[in-house]
């Protein structure tokens, strides 16, 4: 039996999920899931599809009405010059879109420049395609954006792709137009592809604006923008995403991976996406406003801890608090043996305060010393987690 797949690590998020199932009345701030229910229009789309017996095979790349609506959205919202629905491929969520994009783009040992920290599932997709992730650090001092000179220094003759994720998971960093223009120029000068993970395009705070790099001049032809319904429409469990590819040769390769990995995306879920795009646009802004309130609630609670244990500035995008652990913090329990401070901190919070969270090091070596909380949960759960954290730290300091 070959060993290559064995060399691809599991995300620590899976380990934490298993740990949390053994906790009574947990605070699930570990999962990147929103504390909203899907809009009525989404549920109505599914109900209508089931009633109409839309439970059979559909087009591999997506049902026509959904792709038409996505095309309209890419034009109007993302300012991306997509010429035809033929460019659009519907997927089983954003994770599946990333997976088939890298499978279609990469040959063995092709390099992908990606950030550190970054969402571990993306690294797994690159490795699954036998690509080589080349890490470029994000810096808290730079509002969790890369040093662009350092990023350029990572390019070699084997570089095939620059991966960007803005707003970013786990840090909440948002690339500026200047950042994107610089990266676009690098891609054009060095003949590189851009894979642009825009899962959090609708979750921006404090007046921040999302810009798709595919909207910049001459960039759509070398960019694969990737989107998901999960975050914008509170559809995390339904698994619906999409990507768009202009290059017909690359698109055909990606279609092939799509077909052999799923035949077609669930028909009923695609009609849920139709319902969302047709009738639930107002809910996106309602969700965003409430998420900003939850962000502020959570960070106010963290500040009230006194800064002795956790610190950091609120993000302007996504819905995660990526907080710095005080370097002097050490777990009280001698039984707790973790190989990093961030893992020790997470295990301590799970065991002693029932709070789920993710160690920064799971997102890459540059994330060591940090911890990620999801503040998209409902206010009662956030308040409960903060109270539990306050009791824990007041008892140990």
N, C-alpha and C positions, 0 to 999 in steps of 0.2 A: 504493500500500500504506500502511495506517495505521501510525503510529509509536508508538501507546500501548504495545504489548507490547515494543517496542524500548527503552522508557524504564524497564522493570523490570529491575533488575540481576541478574546471576547471583550466587550466593553464592561467596565466595572459597574455600569448602570444595571446590568443584569444581576450582578452579585448583590447590589443594594436592594433591587426589587425583591429578590428572594429573602433578604434579611427583613424587609419591611412587612412581609406577609406573616412573620412570626411575632409582630408587635401589636399589642392590644391598643386600640384607639389611636392609631398613628396619625401624624401630621405629614401628608405626602407632598412635601416640598422638593422631593427628588425628581419627580416626573415632569417633563415638559408638556404638561397638559393644562388646558384652560379650565377654569371653574365655571364655565357657562354651558348651557345646553345649546345644541344646534338650533338655528332659527327655524320657525314654523315652516317657512318656505322650503327649506331643505327636507324636512320630514314629510311635507306634503308631496314633494317631488318623488320621494321613495314610495309613499303610499299609492300615489297615482300609478306609478310604474308596476307595482305589485298587482293592483286591481286590474290593470290592462294586460297582465300576464307577460310583462317584459322580463322574462326570466330565462331567456334562451341566449345562444351565442349572438354576439354583436360584432361590429367591425373591430379588428385587432387594434387599430390606432385610436379608436374612440368613436362614439356615436356622433352623427353629423351635427345635431343641434348643439351639443356641448362644444364641439370644436369651432363652430361658427361664433358662439358666445365668447370663447377664449380668444379667438382672433380679434373680435371687437374690443375686448378688454386690453389685449396687448397693444393695439393701436392707440386707444383712448387714454389708458391709464399709464402704460409703460413707455409710450412713444417709440415703440419698436417697429421698424419697417418690415413687418412680416407680409409677404405678398399674397399668400394663399393658405387656406386651411391645411394644405398638403404638408406644410412645415410642422404642424402641431401633432404631438403624440401624447396621448393620455396614459397615465401610469398609476400603479398602486401606491400612491403617496409620493412624497418627495424623496424618501429613501430609495424607492425603486427607480425613480428618475435619475438620481445620482449613479446608481449601480449600472443601469443600462447605458448611460452616457459614457462612463469610463470604460465599460466593456467595448463600446463601439469606437471609442477614440484611441485607446492605448494598445500598443504592442508591448511584449515583454521587455522590461527594463526601461521603458519610457519614464521620464521624470515628471512629477507634478509638484509644482511649488505651492505649498499650502501653509496656513498659519499654525502657530503654536502659542496658545491653546486653540483647539478646534474640536468640533463634535466627533467623537470617536468612530461613529458609524461611517462617516465619510472616508476616514483613513482606511477602514475595512473594505470599502468599495474599491478604493484605489489598489489596495493590495490584492483583492480578489481578481482584479483585471491584470495582475502581475506587473502593475506599475510600481514606481518607487516614490513614496512621499518625501519631499525635501522641505523641511520645516523652516519657516521664517517667523521669528518671534513677533508677537504683539506686545506693546508696551503700555502699561497702566498710565505712565507719565505722558503718553501721547494719545490719551483717551481711547486706549485699546485699539490703536491702529499701528500698522507696520512702519518701520523705517524704509522708505522707498529706495534709498541707495543700497541698503542691505538686501532688499528684495531683488534688485537688479543683479547684485553680486552672486545670487544663487543660480542664475541662468547658466546652463552649460549646453554643449552640443547635443545632449540627450534630453533636454527639456522639451516637453510636448505641450504642457498645459500649465496655466496659472489658475488656481482655484481661488475665487473670492466668495465671501459670505457676508453680506451686509444688508440689514443689521445682523450682528454676529452672535452665534451661540458658541461659547457660553458667556462672553464678556459684555454683550450689548453694544459693542463698538460699531460706529457707523462711518463708512468711508465717505469722504467729501468729494465734490465734483473734481477738485484738483487731483485728489488721489486717483480717482477713476481715469482721468485724462492721462495721467502719468503712466498708469498700468496699461491703458489702451495703446499709448505710443510704444511702449516696450513690446507689446504683442505684435504690433504691425512691423516694427523694426526687426524683430527676431523671428517673425513668422510663427507665432505661437497661437494656440487656442486658449480661450477663456471659458471656464465653466463657472457660471454665476449662480450661486445658491441664494435665492431671494425669498426664502420661506417666510421671513418676518417682514415683508414689504409693507404691511399695513400697521405694524406695531412700532410707532415712533412717537416720541414725547418732546415737549418743550419746543415745539415749532420745527423740529428736525424734518427734513424731506428725503424721501427715497428716490434715488436715481438708478436706473438700470444701465449698466455699461453697454448693453446692446443698443441703446438709443443714441450713443455717440457716433459721429461720422465714421463710416466704413468699418464699424465694429460688429454689426449683426452677422456678417458673413463668417466671422471667426469666433462667435460667441454662442454658447448653449445656455440660455437662461432657463432656470428651473424654479418652478412654483408649486405650491401645495394649497389645498383647501383647508388643511388641518387647523392652522392657527387662525386664519382670517374668519372662518365660518364655524369654529368650534366643532370640527369634524375629525378629530384625531383618530378615533377608532374606525372610521369608515374607509380610510385609506384611499385618497384621491389626490393626484397631482398631475403635472404636465410639464413638458418641455417643448422647445421650438428649435428647429435646426434648418438653416437655409441650404447648406451643402448637401446635394442629393446623395453623394456616395457615403458620407458619414451617416446621413439619415437612414439610408437603407441598412447599414450595419446595425444601427441602434434598433430599427424595426425588427431585425432578425433576432436580436437578444430579447426584445419584448415578446415576440411570438413564442419563442422557446422557453421563456420563463413564466408566462401566464396565459397565453392564447389571447385573452382579452380581459380588460378590467371589468369587475362586477357590473353588470348592466344596471341593476337597481341603484347602485351608488352613483353611477354616472348621471342618472336622472335627478339624484339629489343635488349634484353639482349644477345641473340646469336650473333647478329651483333656486339655488343660492344666487347664481349670476343674474337671473331674471328678476328676483323679487326680494333679495335680502341685503342689498347694498347699504341700506341705512344702518343695519345692525353692525357693520364693520366699524363705523365711527363710534357707535354706542359702546361696543366692546373696548375700543381703544381708550375712550375717556375713562371707563371704569378701570382698565388696567393701569392707567396713570395714577388713579386714586389708590389702587392697591400697592403700586410701587412706593408712593409717598408714605402710605401707612406702614409698610414694612421697613423702609429706611428710617422713619421716625423712631420706630421701635428699636432698631439696631443702634441708633444714636443714644437712645435712653439707656442702653447697656453701659454707656460710659466710654466706649471705644477701647476698653482694656483688652478685649478679646478679638473683636471683628471691626474692620474699618473699610471704607471705600466710598466712592461717589456714585450716585444713582446713574444708571445707564440712560442713554437717549434712544435706545432701540431694543427690540426683543423684550422678553419678560423674565429675565434672570438677574439675580443679585450675585455678582462674582466678587466675593469679599476676601480681603486679606486677613489671614490669621496672624495674630500677634506672634512674632518669632519666638518669644519666650514661653508661649503656652505649651504645657505638657499635660498629658492625661493623668488623672489621679490614680486610676486603677492600675495596679501592677499586672493584672491579668490581661490587659489590653496590649497586644503586641502587633503593631502595624509597621510596615516598612517605610512609612513616610509620615510626616506631620499631618498632611491633609487627610490621609486615610485614618490616622489615629483620631483626628478631630471628628470626622464623620461617624466613625464607629462609636465614639463617645456620645455624640448627640443622639444617635439611634438608640443606644442601650440605656442612656440615663435620662433622655428628655423626649423620646418617642418621635424625634424629628428626622424625617428623611431629607437627605441632601447628597451632593455628589462631590468627591474630592477633586480639587483642581488638577491634580497630576493625571487623572484619568483622561483629561483633554490634551495631555502632552506635558513633557518635562518642564516647560516654562510656566505651567499652571501649578506647580508644586508650591505649597504655602498658601493656597487659596481654596475656597469652597464655593460651590454653586447652589443657590436656593432658587426655586421657581416661585415668583410672587403672583402668578396668575390664578392661584387657588382662591376660593371665596374668602371674604373678609374674616369670617368666624374662624376658619382654619388658620389663617395668617396670625390673627390675634392670639389664638391658642398656642401656636408654635412660639410666638414671641414671649408669652407669659411663661411657658415651659422653659425656654432658654434663660429667661431672667432668673427664675428660681434656681436653675442649675448653676449659673455662674455666680449668683450671690452667695450660694452655699459653698463654692469652692474658692472664693477670693475674699 
